[in-house]
Amino acid sequence: MKMQTHDLKTWPEYFRAVEIGAKTFEIRNNDRNFKLDDFLKLREYDPRTMKYTGNELRAKITYITNFNQPTGQLVMGIVVQNSTVN
């Protein structure tokens, strides 16, 4: 099965937490059919300016669960593979 890369908008406070290793998960609606071993391209987005900052992280999905989540939502364990940060 082919792994996919999912392009995701991420607000600065969450982006920074992933970047420094404090946040090792993503909680998202499963509107993209996320799968184990897929990749997330987290693109930092500033909601005040409504623009992308140019900072990006690539993370691999290492775990997925929907335990105790609202319908259609899931939690993904992630490991950062690389980053492009200004």
VENTA-V326626 format. One record per residue. N is the residue number from 1. SS is DSSP state (h for helix, s for strand, l for the rest). Layout:
((N;SS) (N;SS))
This chain:
((1;l) (2;l) (3;l) (4;l) (5;s) (6;s) (7;s) (8;s) (9;s) (10;s) (11;s) (12;h) (13;h) (14;h) (15;h) (16;h) (17;h) (18;h) (19;h) (20;l) (21;l) (22;l) (23;l) (24;l) (25;s) (26;s) (27;s) (28;s) (29;s) (30;l) (31;l) (32;l) (33;l) (34;l) (35;l) (36;l) (37;l) (38;l) (39;s) (40;s) (41;s) (42;s) (43;s) (44;s) (45;s) (46;s) (47;l) (48;l) (49;l) (50;l) (51;s) (52;s) (53;s) (54;s) (55;s) (56;s) (57;s) (58;s) (59;s) (60;s) (61;s) (62;s) (63;s) (64;s) (65;s) (66;l) (67;l) (68;l) (69;l) (70;l) (71;l) (72;l) (73;s) (74;s) (75;s) (76;s) (77;s) (78;s) (79;s) (80;s) (81;s) (82;s) (83;s) (84;s) (85;l) (86;l))
